[in-house]
């Protein structure tokens, strides 16, 4: 079942080390954004603030508001209704199922991944 030659044992050790390394570094690489549960961050740049909606379009119900300059946590992005030329919407990571147009949020660091 296990290799008996020295080269076979070496290959087994290399493979075991590679698997261990992948398991140890995998979650760290997947965390993304600010390192907090895979959330990314952005700053609201809409002068009048930004409405938070129940889905990724202006036809969805308003469920909140974020003021100008506020830092928001973003879970992921989707393609939704176009807002002033931008179809990207962000699912906010604020404990609610809530969305805001990416047109008025500037990414801080790397952009969010797709939902």
Secondary structure, 3 states (H helix, E strand, C coil): CCCCCHHHHHHHHHHHHHHHHHHHHHHHHHCCCCCCCCCEEEEECCCCCEEEECCCCCCCCEEEEECCCCEEEEEEEEEEEEECCEEEEEEECCCCCEEEEHHHEEEECCCCCEC
